[in-house]
Amino acid sequence: GTMSVLTYNGFKLVVNVAVIVCALLHPLSVFINPNLSIAFYRGAMWAAVVGYAASLWKGQRSKGLNLQFFQALMLTPDALYLLNTLVFLLTGYINLLLLTPLAIYAAYTVASSAEAVVKPMLPGLYARMFEPFKAKLFGKVNEAMLYVALMEVLLGIFMIVHVFLGTNSLMHVVVYWNFLSQRYKTNNAMKMIFGQLRQRVGGIMHHRLCPSILGTVWEKIVALIIRLGQR
């Protein structure tokens, strides 16, 4: 009924506000208290996991817990983000590039949920605070999605470089590029950003003033990315 919808939207609002607040406090607190900064990072990741899990449950529960349920679930963007976030949360991987897209998506969820939760109860507050925020946010959806895709592709490249440097786990790379390959198949912003980066970075790496070893490493990275994307 109406009350259950309001309750669910209220839950989404609170969870995604938590994602945003923790994501902002994570870099701000790193020089004050590193342990607190890590706690904020994990708080944002856990809030995102809870939000994606709730969204999946709400959208798929009518189908029942059977094979069809899990097949449908695994094809959704929420499922991709849930599994990817959970893996990196449980393995202790910390990187602001991983957190930024989650915070951007959380901002859009907050803007949408506030209309269902805040507007009926506090229309004046909604008109002053949330409505301008929502109008500005949804007026820049394309730019925001391109920015999200850029952060995600940069993180993928960052991970591969650090495997060559011996400072990152190959398991993280495989898991993350499996996530990116699924995103690439269904997301136009991802395709656009990856194509642009490949062209621009390749041009720099093969410049006559750039050491040839960097060009070789770049080609190996591109080849690895293509193989992972075809899995």
C-alpha positions as CSV (number, residue, x, y, z in Angstrom):
1,G,0.0,0.0,0.0
2,T,0.9,3.7,0.2
3,M,2.4,3.3,3.6
4,S,4.8,0.5,2.5
5,V,5.9,2.6,-0.5
6,L,6.6,5.6,1.8
7,T,8.5,3.3,4.2
8,Y,10.6,1.8,1.4
9,N,11.3,5.3,-0.1
10,G,12.2,6.6,3.4
11,F,14.6,3.7,3.9
12,K,16.2,4.4,0.5
13,L,16.5,8.1,1.4
14,V,18.3,7.4,4.7
15,V,20.6,4.7,3.3
16,N,21.7,6.9,0.3
17,V,22.2,10.0,2.5
18,A,24.5,7.7,4.5
19,V,26.4,6.8,1.4
20,I,26.9,10.5,0.4
21,V,27.8,11.7,3.9
22,C,30.3,8.9,4.5
23,A,31.8,9.3,1.0
24,L,32.4,13.0,1.7
25,L,33.8,12.4,5.2
26,H,36.2,9.7,4.0
27,P,38.7,11.9,2.2
28,L,38.1,14.9,4.5
29,S,39.1,12.9,7.6
30,V,42.1,11.0,6.2
31,F,44.6,13.6,7.5
32,I,42.8,13.9,10.9
33,N,42.4,10.2,11.7
34,P,43.2,7.6,9.1
35,N,41.3,4.9,11.0
36,L,38.2,7.1,11.1
37,S,38.6,7.7,7.4
38,I,38.6,4.0,6.7
39,A,35.5,3.6,8.9
40,F,33.7,6.3,6.8
41,Y,34.8,4.5,3.6
42,R,33.5,1.1,4.9
43,G,30.3,2.9,6.1
44,A,29.6,4.2,2.6
45,M,30.3,0.8,1.0
46,W,28.0,-1.0,3.5
47,A,25.3,1.6,3.0
48,A,25.6,1.1,-0.7
49,V,25.4,-2.7,-0.4
50,V,22.3,-2.4,1.8
51,G,20.7,0.0,-0.7
52,Y,21.3,-2.2,-3.7
53,A,20.1,-5.3,-1.9
54,A,16.9,-3.6,-0.8
55,S,16.3,-2.4,-4.3
56,L,16.8,-5.9,-5.7
57,W,14.5,-7.4,-3.1
58,K,11.8,-4.8,-3.8
59,G,12.0,-5.3,-7.6
60,Q,12.3,-9.1,-7.7
61,R,10.6,-10.5,-4.7
62,S,7.3,-11.2,-6.5
63,K,9.1,-13.8,-8.6
64,G,10.0,-16.0,-5.7
65,L,13.3,-17.5,-4.7
66,N,13.9,-19.8,-7.6
67,L,16.3,-20.1,-10.5
68,Q,14.4,-17.6,-12.6
69,F,14.7,-15.1,-9.7
70,F,18.5,-15.4,-9.6
71,Q,18.8,-15.3,-13.4
72,A,16.8,-12.1,-13.6
73,L,18.6,-10.7,-10.6
74,M,22.1,-11.2,-12.1
75,L,21.2,-9.2,-15.2
76,T,20.3,-6.0,-13.4
77,P,22.6,-3.1,-12.8
78,D,21.8,-3.1,-9.1
79,A,23.1,-6.7,-8.9
80,L,26.3,-5.8,-10.7
81,Y,27.0,-3.0,-8.3
82,L,26.0,-5.0,-5.3
83,L,28.3,-7.9,-6.0
84,N,31.2,-5.7,-7.1
85,T,30.9,-3.4,-4.0
86,L,30.5,-6.4,-1.7
87,V,33.7,-8.2,-3.1
88,F,35.9,-5.1,-2.6
89,L,34.4,-4.3,0.7
90,L,35.0,-7.8,2.1
91,T,38.6,-7.9,0.7
92,G,39.5,-4.6,2.2
93,Y,40.2,-2.8,-1.0
94,I,40.1,1.0,-0.5
95,N,40.1,3.5,-3.4
96,L,38.2,6.8,-3.8
97,L,37.6,6.0,-7.5
98,L,35.5,3.0,-6.4
99,L,33.5,5.1,-4.0
100,T,32.8,8.1,-6.3
101,P,30.3,6.4,-8.7
102,L,28.4,5.0,-5.7
103,A,28.0,8.5,-4.2
104,I,26.8,9.9,-7.5
105,Y,24.2,7.3,-7.9
106,A,23.2,7.8,-4.3
107,A,22.6,11.5,-5.0
108,Y,20.1,10.7,-7.8
109,T,18.3,8.2,-5.5
110,V,18.1,10.8,-2.7
111,A,16.7,13.4,-5.1
112,S,14.0,10.9,-6.3
113,S,13.2,9.5,-2.9
114,A,12.9,12.9,-1.4
115,E,10.0,13.7,-3.7
116,A,8.0,10.7,-2.4
117,V,9.0,11.1,1.3
118,V,9.7,14.8,2.1
119,K,7.3,16.6,-0.3
120,P,4.1,15.1,1.2
121,M,5.1,15.9,4.8
122,L,7.2,19.1,4.4
123,P,6.3,20.7,1.1
124,G,8.0,24.0,2.0
125,L,11.3,22.3,2.9
126,Y,11.1,20.2,-0.3
127,A,10.5,23.3,-2.4
128,R,13.4,25.2,-0.9
129,M,16.0,22.4,-0.5
130,F,15.3,19.4,-2.6
131,E,13.4,20.6,-5.7
132,P,16.3,22.9,-6.9
133,F,18.8,20.1,-6.1
134,K,16.7,17.6,-8.1
135,A,16.2,20.0,-11.1
136,K,20.0,20.7,-11.3
137,L,21.0,17.1,-10.8
138,F,18.6,15.7,-13.4
139,G,19.5,18.5,-15.8
140,K,23.0,17.0,-15.9
141,V,22.3,13.3,-16.2
142,N,24.4,12.7,-19.3
143,E,27.4,14.6,-17.8
144,A,27.1,12.7,-14.6
145,M,26.9,9.3,-16.3
146,L,30.0,10.1,-18.4
147,Y,31.8,11.1,-15.2
148,V,30.8,7.8,-13.5
149,A,32.1,5.9,-16.6
150,L,35.3,7.8,-16.5
151,M,35.9,7.0,-12.8
152,E,35.2,3.3,-13.4
153,V,37.5,3.0,-16.4
154,L,40.3,4.9,-14.8
155,L,40.0,2.6,-11.8
156,G,40.2,-0.4,-14.0
157,I,43.4,0.9,-15.7
158,F,44.8,1.9,-12.3
159,M,44.3,-1.6,-11.0
160,I,46.1,-3.2,-14.0
161,V,49.0,-0.8,-13.7
162,H,49.4,-1.7,-10.1
163,V,49.4,-5.4,-10.9
164,F,52.5,-4.8,-13.1
165,L,54.0,-2.8,-10.2
166,G,53.2,-5.7,-7.9
167,T,51.0,-3.6,-5.6
168,N,47.6,-5.0,-6.5
169,S,46.0,-8.4,-6.5
170,L,45.2,-10.0,-9.9
171,M,42.0,-11.3,-8.3
172,H,40.8,-7.7,-7.9
173,V,41.6,-7.0,-11.5
174,V,39.7,-10.0,-12.8
175,V,36.6,-9.3,-10.6
176,Y,36.5,-5.6,-11.5
177,W,37.0,-6.1,-15.2
178,N,34.3,-8.7,-15.2
179,F,32.1,-6.0,-13.7
180,L,33.3,-3.4,-16.3
181,S,32.8,-5.9,-19.2
182,Q,29.1,-6.3,-18.2
183,R,28.7,-2.5,-17.9
184,Y,30.4,-2.0,-21.3
185,K,27.8,-4.3,-23.0
186,T,24.8,-2.2,-21.8
187,N,26.1,1.3,-21.1
188,N,26.8,3.8,-23.9
189,A,28.7,6.2,-21.6
190,M,31.1,3.4,-20.8
191,K,31.7,2.6,-24.4
192,M,32.3,6.3,-25.2
193,I,34.7,6.9,-22.4
194,F,36.7,3.7,-23.0
195,G,37.1,4.5,-26.7
196,Q,38.2,8.1,-26.0
197,L,40.7,7.0,-23.3
198,R,42.2,4.3,-25.5
199,Q,42.7,6.8,-28.3
200,R,44.1,9.6,-26.2
201,V,46.4,7.6,-23.9
202,G,47.6,5.5,-26.8
203,G,48.6,8.7,-28.6
204,I,50.6,9.9,-25.6
205,M,52.3,6.5,-25.0
206,H,53.4,6.2,-28.6
207,H,54.7,9.8,-28.8
208,R,58.3,10.1,-30.0
209,L,59.3,11.8,-26.7
210,C,57.7,9.0,-24.6
211,P,59.9,6.0,-23.6
212,S,59.1,3.0,-25.8
213,I,58.7,0.8,-22.8
214,L,55.6,2.8,-21.8
215,G,54.1,2.2,-25.2
216,T,54.8,-1.5,-24.9
217,V,53.2,-1.7,-21.4
218,W,50.2,0.3,-22.7
219,E,49.6,-2.2,-25.5
220,K,49.8,-5.1,-23.0
221,I,47.3,-3.4,-20.8
222,V,44.9,-2.8,-23.8
223,A,45.3,-6.4,-24.9
224,L,44.5,-7.6,-21.3
225,I,41.5,-5.3,-21.1
226,I,40.1,-6.6,-24.4
227,R,40.6,-10.2,-23.3
228,L,38.8,-9.5,-20.0
229,G,36.0,-7.7,-21.8
230,Q,35.4,-10.7,-24.1
231,R,35.1,-13.2,-21.2
